[in-house]
Amino acid sequence: MTQAQKTAKAKFKQAIAYRQKTGVSLKEAFAHIYGKKKVGAVKKKSAPKKKVAKKKVAKKKVAKKVVRKKVAKKKLTKIDYDKRYQANKPGKRKSASGNTYYENRPNRSDKGKLLGIGSIALERYQKILKEIDNREFILEKNKEYKNSLVNTYGLKSYVSNLNKSKAYIKELKTHAKELKKSI
């Protein structure tokens, strides 16, 4: 090693020691060891700035926007969509592409009939209408044979049965209205 290399090595060790002691950058540590005052970019002197008159500008009125809070919607899963459909029974199926496959799992929808819509609800609606007709017919017959029923079962029993059947008919009618909405 030459003498210049030895001095460079010694100064490098001094710079590292100074850097560890003070926490300055390596460049500043070398500047300190070699005796330079400050290290960094040299700033150029700028010419004095002329004052420029500012133009008067009318302030714009900004209307504040009303921000509505967004309610987080529940993300529907595949299971949620499957619940809307009546499931087909396990067995032989045909895919959209025309291939045949077998479904062994129960309660797989495969886009069957929609629940609550279509023939199921229509059948239920028709059954309720028939039930209403039967109950009203029985009610009219009971009114016709009032005297014989009162003599047999008593007045209180007759009146309570009459009120119960009227209430049941009213309930069936409201149920039929709700079913008709879903069809």
LUMLUMZA-183288 format. One record per residue: y, x, z of N, C-alpha, C, O, CB in turn. Coordinates in pm, whole numbers, padded with zeros to 5 digits, always signed. Glycine has a CB too. Example, Ala and Ser with C-alpha at 12.3 -4.5 7.8 and 13.67 -1.06 7.14 Angstrom:
2
-00569+01319+00780-00450+01230+00780-00330+01320+00780-00332+01424+00846-00447+01131+00905
-00225+01285+00708-00106+01367+00714+00003+01290+00787+00114+01341+00804-00060+01408+00572
end
This chain:
183
-00118+00085+00000+00000+00000+00000+00124+00090+00000+00131+00189+00073+00000-00097+00123
+00221+00054-00081+00341+00134-00089+00435+00098+00025+00412+00000+00097+00411+00113-00224
+00540+00178+00040+00636+00155+00148+00711+00023+00128+00737-00047+00226+00736+00272+00155
+00745-00013+00006+00817-00139-00024+00729-00259+00012+00778-00360+00063+00858-00144-00174
+00598-00246-00017+00507-00356+00016+00494-00373+00166+00485-00485+00217+00371-00332-00046
+00493-00258+00238+00480-00264+00383+00602-00329+00446+00587-00409+00539+00461-00124+00441
+00721-00298+00399+00843-00360+00453+00850-00508+00418+00895-00589+00499+00969-00288+00400
+00805-00544+00298+00805-00685+00257+00710-00764+00346+00738-00878+00384+00764-00699+00108
+00593-00701+00378+00495-00767+00464+00552-00786+00605+00533-00891+00666+00364-00686+00469
+00620-00687+00655+00677-00693+00789+00786-00801+00794+00792-00879+00889+00734-00555+00832
+00872-00804+00693+00980-00904+00689+00922-01046+00676+00977-01141+00732+01076-00876+00572
+00811-01059+00601+00747-01190+00585+00696-01239+00721+00709-01356+00755+00630-01184+00482
+00635-01143+00799+00585-01181+00932+00700-01220+01024+00688-01313+01103+00504-01066+00994
+00812-01148+01013+00930-01182+01093+00982-01322+01055+01020-01400+01143+01042-01076+01073
+00983-01352+00926+01032-01482+00879+00943-01595+00930+00991-01701+00971+01039-01486+00724
+00813-01570+00928+00718-01672+00977+00740-01694+01127+00741-01808+01173+00570-01629+00949
+00757-01586+01202+00779-01597+01346+00909-01672+01375+00913-01758+01463+00782-01457+01412
+01015-01639+01300+01144-01707+01318+01132-01856+01285+01188-01942+01352+01253-01642+01231
+01058-01883+01180+01038-02024+01137+00964-02103+01244+01000-02218+01272+00960-02030+01003
+00861-02042+01304+00785-02111+01408+00870-02133+01533+00856-02235+01600+00660-02032+01443
+00957-02038+01563+01039-02047+01682+01151-02151+01666+01177-02227+01759+01098-01911+01715
+01216-02154+01550+01331-02242+01531+01298-02371+01457+01366-02471+01477+01439-02169+01457
+01197-02372+01373+01161-02492+01298+01237-02509+01168+01239-02618+01112+01184-02612+01383
+01300-02404+01119+01372-02411+00992+01274-02391+00876+01157-02359+00896+01484-02305+00987
+01325-02411+00755+01239-02391+00638+01216-02242+00615+01289-02158+00667+01302-02457+00512
+01114-02212+00535+01079-02073+00507+01193-02001+00434+01218-01883+00458+00951-02066+00424
+01259-02074+00346+01370-02017+00270+01484-01976+00363+01544-01869+00348+01421-02118+00165
+01513-02063+00460+01620-02031+00556+01578-01916+00649+01662-01834+00689+01656-02155+00641
+01449-01910+00682+01400-01800+00766+01417-01666+00694+01459-01569+00756+01252-01821+00803
+01384-01660+00562+01404-01538+00485+01552-01501+00478+01587-01383+00486+01347-01554+00343
+01638-01601+00463+01782-01575+00457+01830-01513+00588+01914-01424+00588+01860-01704+00426
+01776-01561+00698+01815-01508+00829+01769-01363+00845+01844-01279+00895+01755-01595+00942
+01646-01334+00801+01591-01199+00814+01667-01100+00725+01695-00989+00769+01442-01198+00777
+01700-01139+00603+01769-01051+00510+01918-01045+00536+01987-00964+00474+01744-01093+00370
+01971-01130+00626+02111-01123+00666+02205-01209+00584+02326-01192+00596+02156-00985+00658
+02156-01299+00503+02244-01388+00429+02286-01501+00520+02212-01538+00612+02174-01443+00301
+02405-01556+00496+02457-01660+00585+02389-01796+00564+02325-01848+00656+02606-01674+00564
+02401-01852+00449+02349-01986+00425+02277-01992+00292+02316-01927+00195+02461-02090+00429
+02170-02070+00289+02092-02084+00167+02102-02229+00123+02101-02320+00207+01944-02040+00188
+02112-02252-00004+02116-02388-00055+02194-02392-00184+02238-02290-00235+02178-02483+00046
+02210-02512-00236+02282-02529-00360+02430-02508-00335+02486-02552-00234+02256-02669-00421
+02493-02439-00430+02636-02411-00419+02712-02533-00466+02687-02587-00575+02676-02285-00501
+02806-02577-00381+02884-02695-00417+03005-02653-00498+03075-02557-00466+02928-02773-00292
+03027-02728-00604+03144-02702-00687+03261-02778-00630+03247-02889-00578+03119-02743-00836
+03376-02717-00640+03497-02786-00595+03538-02886-00701+03545-02854-00820+03612-02686-00565
+03564-03007-00657+03602-03110-00753+03753-03126-00755+03822-03097-00657+03534-03245-00718
+03803-03170-00869+03946-03191-00885+03986-03312-00802+03906-03404-00784+03985-03210-01036
+04111-03313-00752+04154-03428-00673+04153-03555-00758+04190-03555-00876+04295-03405-00616
+04108-03662-00696+04097-03788-00769+04229-03862-00769+04306-03858-00673+03988-03875-00708
+04253-03929-00881+04373-04010-00893+04344-04148-00837+04233-04199-00850+04421-04018-01041
+04443-04206-00777+04426-04340-00722+04442-04442-00834+04539-04439-00910+04528-04367-00608
+04345-04532-00841+04347-04634-00943+04370-04768-00873+04304-04801-00774+04214-04635-01027
+04464-04844-00925+04494-04974-00866+04379-05070-00895+04333-05082-01009+04628-05031-00920
+04334-05138-00791+04224-05232-00809+04278-05364-00858+04383-05411-00816+04146-05251-00679
+04202-05423-00950+04242-05554-01001+04199-05660-00901+04093-05651-00839+04180-05582-01142
+04282-05760-00888+04248-05870-00799+04153-05965-00870+04180-06013-00980+04376-05945-00752
+04042-05989-00807+03940-06075-00863+03918-06191-00767+03902-06171-00647+03808-05998-00890
+03917-06313-00822+03893-06430-00738+03747-06431-00693+03656-06405-00772+03929-06562-00814
+03728-06461-00566+03592-06464-00513+03521-06590-00561+03577-06700-00560+03593-06457-00358
+03398-06571-00601+03319-06685-00647+03255-06753-00527+03203-06689-00436+03211-06641-00749
+03260-06885-00530+03194-06960-00424+03048-06980-00463+03018-07031-00571+03266-07097-00398
+02961-06940-00375+02818-06952-00400+02762-07058-00307+02772-07047-00185+02746-06816-00381
+02701-07159-00368+02639-07265-00287+02506-07213-00233+02426-07155-00306+02618-07396-00370
+02485-07236-00104+02361-07191-00043+02248-07284-00085+02261-07407-00082+02373-07186+00111
+02139-07225-00123+02023-07303-00165+01943-07343-00042+01923-07264+00050+01935-07223-00264
+01899-07467-00043+01815-07514+00067+01672-07476+00035+01616-07517-00067+01830-07669+00088
+01613-07399+00123+01476-07354+00103+01383-07445+00180+01393-07457+00302+01458-07206+00147
+01293-07509+00108+01196-07596+00172+01077-07514+00216+01030-07424+00145+01152-07710+00078
+01029-07545+00333+00912-07475+00383+00789-07521+00308+00766-07641+00289+00895-07497+00535
+00711-07426+00267+00589-07458+00194+00475-07472+00294+00455-07387+00381+00557-07351+00087
+00403-07579+00280+00288-07602+00366+00167-07537+00301+00140-07558+00182+00264-07754+00391
+00096-07461+00379-00021-07394+00325-00129-07496+00293-00167-07577+00378-00074-07288+00425
-00177-07492+00169-00281-07584+00128-00416-07520+00153-00435-07400+00138-00266-07623-00022
-00510-07604+00191-00644-07556+00214-00709-07530+00079-00710-07616-00009-00728-07657+00298
-00762-07411+00064-00829-07379-00061-00967-07443-00061-01043-07429+00035-00839-07225-00081
-00997-07513-00167-01126-07581-00176-01232-07483-00224-01211-07405-00317-01117-07702-00272
-01345-07488-00158-01456-07403-00195-01549-07478-00290-01529-07597-00316-01533-07355-00070
-01649-07410-00340-01747-07475-00428-01821-07584-00353-01858-07686-00411-01846-07372-00484
-01844-07562-00224-01915-07661-00143-01831-07788-00131-01885-07899-00136-01946-07605-00003
-01698-07773-00116-01610-07889-00108-01616-07971-00236-01618-08094-00231-01467-07846-00080
-01618-07902-00351-01628-07974-00478-01764-08041-00493-01774-08152-00546-01602-07879-00595
-01870-07973-00446-02004-08031-00454-02017-08157-00371-02093-08247-00407-02108-07930-00409
-01945-08166-00260-01952-08283-00173-01899-08408-00242-01933-08520-00203-01875-08258-00045
-01817-08390-00342-01760-08505-00414-01861-08573-00506-01842-08688-00545-01639-08461-00494
-01966-08503-00540-02063-08554-00636-02194-08591-00568-02235-08531-00468-02089-08451-00745
-02258-08692-00624-02389-08730-00577-02489-08629-00633-02490-08602-00753-02426-08878-00619
-02572-08575-00547-02662-08470-00589-02781-08525-00666-02831-08633-00636-02711-08391-00469
-02825-08449-00767-02947-08484-00838-03067-08434-00758-03054-08342-00678-02947-08423-00981
-03183-08495-00779-03304-08452-00710-03352-08321-00770-03321-08291-00886-03415-08561-00719
-03427-08241-00693-03481-08117-00749-03577-08148-00864-03650-08247-00860-03553-08034-00639
-03576-08064-00965-03665-08085-01079-03615-08019-01205-03535-07925-01199-03682-08233-01104
-03661-08066-01317-03629-08008-01447-03488-08047-01487-03449-08163-01477-03731-08054-01554
-03411-07949-01533-03272-07973-01575-03248-07908-01710-03325-07824-01756-03172-07919-01471
-03139-07950-01772-03098-07891-01898-02957-07839-01879-02868-07913-01836-03106-07994-02017
-02934-07712-01910-02802-07653-01892-02710-07693-02007-02754-07754-02104-02811-07499-01883
-02582-07658-01995-02483-07692-02098-02516-07623-02230-02488-07677-02337-02342-07652-02051
-02575-07504-02222-02610-07431-02344-02737-07484-02409-02770-07444-02521-02625-07284-02314
-02809-07574-02340-02928-07633-02398-03058-07576-02344-03166-07623-02380-02926-07617-02544
-03048-07475-02256-03169-07417-02199-03225-07507-02089-03149-07577-02022-03140-07275-02144
-03356-07505-02072-03422-07584-01967-03447-07494-01847-03491-07379-01862-03556-07646-02018
-03418-07546-01728-03446-07470-01606-03489-07568-01497-03474-07689-01511-03320-07388-01560
-03543-07515-01390-03592-07596-01279-03508-07568-01155-03488-07453-01117-03742-07567-01251
-03460-07674-01093-03381-07662-00970-03470-07707-00855-03511-07823-00850-03249-07747-00977
-03500-07617-00764-03587-07648-00651-03508-07681-00524-03563-07739-00430-03681-07533-00625
-03380-07643-00521-03302-07664-00399-03253-07807-00391-03211-07864-00493-03182-07566-00394
-03257-07868-00273-03204-08003-00259-03051-08001-00253-02991-07898-00222-03261-08072-00133
-02991-08113-00282-02847-08134-00270-02765-08041-00359-02661-07991-00315-02804-08116-00128
-02808-08017-00481-02729-07944-00580-02671-08046-00676-02744-08125-00734-02815-07837-00656
-02538-08045-00692-02475-08155-00763-02502-08155-00913-02539-08259-00969-02328-08151-00740
-02483-08041-00980-02495-08035-01127-02414-08146-01194-02456-08202-01295-02642-08044-01170
-02302-08177-01136-02209-08277-01190-02276-08412-01212-02274-08466-01322-02148-08228-01320
-02336-08463-01106-02397-08596-01112-02286-08700-01101-02171-08672-01133-02503-08616-01000
-02321-08820-01056-02222-08926-01043-02127-08894-00929-02167-08836-00828-02290-09063-01020
-02001-08930-00946-01905-08912-00839-01935-09009-00727-01966-09126-00751-01762-08931-00890
-01927-08961-00605-01953-09047-00491-01839-09145-00473-01723-09108-00487-01974-08965-00364
-01871-09269-00441-01769-09369-00415-01707-09427-00540-01623-09516-00531-01662-09312-00331
-01746-09380-00656-01688-09429-00780-01803-09465-00874-01906-09399-00875-01593-09323-00846
-01783-09568-00950-01885-09603-01048-01981-09708-00997-01943-09797-00922-01961-09480-01089
-02106-09696-01038-02205-09802-01014-02236-09822-00866-02262-09935-00825-02333-09770-01088
-02233-09717-00786-02265-09730-00643-02164-09820-00575-02202-09915-00506-02269-09591-00575
-02036-09792-00594-01931-09872-00531-01928-10012-00590-01902-10109-00518-01795-09804-00548
-01954-10023-00718-01953-10154-00783-02065-10243-00729-02044-10361-00702-01968-10138-00936
-02185-10185-00713-02296-10259-00655-02265-10305-00513-02292-10419-00476-02423-10174-00656
-02208-10215-00435-02172-10249-00296-02068-10361-00293-02076-10451-00210-02117-10124-00222
-01972-10355-00383-01868-10458-00391-01929-10594-00425-01892-10696-00365-01762-10419-00497
-02021-10596-00520-02086-10722-00558-02171-10778-00444-02175-10900-00424-02175-10701-00683
-02238-10691-00368-02317-10736-00253-02227-10800-00147-02263-10901-00086-02395-10619-00192
-02111-10740-00125-02018-10794-00025-01966-10930-00069-01954-11021+00013-01901-10696-00002
-01935-10946-00199-01889-11076-00248-01996-11184-00229-01964-11297-00192-01850-11066-00397
-02121-11150-00255-02231-11245-00234-02243-11281-00086-02264-11397-00052-02364-11187-00286
-02229-11181+00000-02237-11203+00145-02126-11296+00191-02149-11385+00274-02228-11069+00220
-02006-11276+00138-01892-11364+00173-01922-11507+00132-01900-11601+00209-01760-11314+00105
-01972-11525+00009-02006-11661-00039-02112-11726+00050-02099-11844+00085-02057-11655-00184
-02216-11652+00087-02322-11706+00173-02267-11748+00309-02300-11855+00359-02433-11603+00191
-02183-11661+00369-02128-11691+00502-02037-11815+00497-02042-11898+00587-02049-11570+00556
-01955-11826+00391-01867-11943+00380-01948-12072+00359-01912-12177+00412-01768-11924+00263
-02056-12063+00283-02143-12179+00262-02206-12223+00395-02209-12342+00426-02255-12146+00159
-02255-12127+00473-02315-12158+00604-02211-12217+00698-02242-12309+00775-02377-12031+00666
-02090-12166+00693-01982-12217+00778-01951-12363+00745-01933-12445+00835-01854-12130+00761
-01945-12394+00617-01920-12534+00575-02034-12626+00620-02008-12738+00665-01903-12542+00422
-02159-12582+00609-02273-12662+00652-02269-12686+00803-02301-12795+00850-02405-12592+00613
-02229-12583+00879-02218-12600+01025-02111-12702+01061-02126-12776+01158-02187-12465+01092
-02001-12706+00983-01895-12804+01009-01944-12946+00979-01908-13041+01047-01770-12772+00925
-02028-12957+00876-02082-13090+00841-02175-13144+00951-02171-13262+00984-02159-13082+00708
-02256-13055+01007-02353-13097+01109-02302-13064+01250-02381-13030+01338-02488-13028+01084
-02173-13075+01269-02110-13040+01396-02171-13120+01512-02207-13062+01614-01958-13065+01390
-02182-13251+01496-02229-13336+01607-02369-13297+01652-02394-13287+01772-02226-13484+01566
-02459-13276+01559-02597-13243+01597-02604-13104+01663-02682-13084+01756-02690-13249+01474
-02523-13009+01613-02522-12874+01672-02461-12873+01812-02509-12803+01900-02445-12778+01581
-02354-12953+01831-02291-12961+01962-02389-13021+02062-02399-12973+02175-02159-13045+01956
-02459-13125+02021-02556-13189+02111-02670-13093+02147-02720-13093+02260-02613-13317+02047
-02712-13012+02050-02825-12922+02073-02787-12799+02154-02853-12766+02252-02886-12880+01940
-02678-12728+02114-02643-12599+02175-02525-12608+02272-02508-12517+02354-02610-12499+02067
-02447-12709+02267-02330-12723+02353-02204-12688+02276-02208-12616+02176-02343-12633+02476
-02091-12741+02323-01962-12725+02255-01915-12579+02259-01869-12526+02157-01857-12816+02319
-01925-12513+02375-01878-12373+02387-01954-12282+02292-01893-12199+02225-01894-12323+02532
-02082-12296+02285-02164-12213+02197-02128-12237+02050-02119-12142+01972-02313-12242+02221
-02108-12363+02015-02073-12397+01877-01939-12334+01838-01927-12274+01731-02066-12551+01860
-01838-12348+01925-01704-12294+01896-01707-12141+01888-01646-12084+01798-01603-12339+02005
-01777-12076+01980-01781-11928+01977-01852-11878+01851-01807-11780+01791-01853-11874+02103
-01962-11944+01811-02031-11905+01688-01943-11927+01565-01944-11847+01471-02162-11983+01672
-01865-12037+01566-01774-12066+01456-01667-11958+01444-01636-11913+01333-01708-12204+01476
-01609-11916+01557-01504-11813+01558-01560-11677+01515-01494-11603+01442-01442-11802+01698
-01681-11644+01561-01743-11517+01523-01767-11510+01372-01741-11408+01308-01875-11496+01598
-01817-11620+01316-01845-11619+01172-01716-11611+01090-01714-11547+00985-01924-11745+01132
-01607-11676+01138-01477-11667+01068-01424-11523+01071-01374-11472+00971-01373-11763+01132
-01437-11459+01187-01390-11321+01201-01471-11227+01110-01415-11136+01049-01400-11274+01348
-01602-11250+01102-01688-11166+01018-01653-11183+00870-01652-11086+00795-01835-11200+01041
-01625-11305+00830-01585-11330+00690-01453-11261+00659-01437-11203+00551-01573-11482+00662
-01361-11265+00752-01230-11200+00733-01249-11049+00718-01187-10985+00633-01135-11231+00853
-01336-10992+00801-01364-10848+00794-01429-10811+00662-01394-10708+00602-01455-10807+00910
-01521-10892+00615-01585-10867+00485-01484-10871+00371-01492-10791+00278-01696-10969+00460
-01390-10963+00379-01288-10973+00273-01199-10849+00269-01167-10799+00161-01201-11099+00295
-01159-10799+00387-01076-10677+00389-01156-10557+00336-01102-10471+00267-01023-10648+00533
-01284-10553+00370-01369-10444+00320-01382-10452+00168-01381-10350+00099-01509-10450+00385
-01393-10572+00116-01402-10590-00030-01274-10545-00099-01280-10486-00207-01432-10738-00064
-01158-10572-00037-01031-10528-00094-01026-10376-00103-00985-10320-00205-00912-10581-00010
-01069-10308+00005-01067-10162+00006-01162-10104-00098-01130-10005-00164-01103-10110+00145
-01278-10165-00111-01374-10118-00211-01321-10136-00353-01345-10053-00440-01508-10191-00195
-01250-10244-00375-01197-10272-00509-01095-10167-00549-01082-10134-00667-01134-10411-00514
-01020-10114-00450-00922-10009-00479-00990-09882-00530-00937-09813-00616-00840-09978-00354
-01109-09852-00474-01175-09726-00510-01251-09735-00642-01292-09633-00697-01271-09685-00400
-01271-09857-00693-01346-09871-00820-01257-09842-00938-01302-09848-01053-01406-10012-00833
end
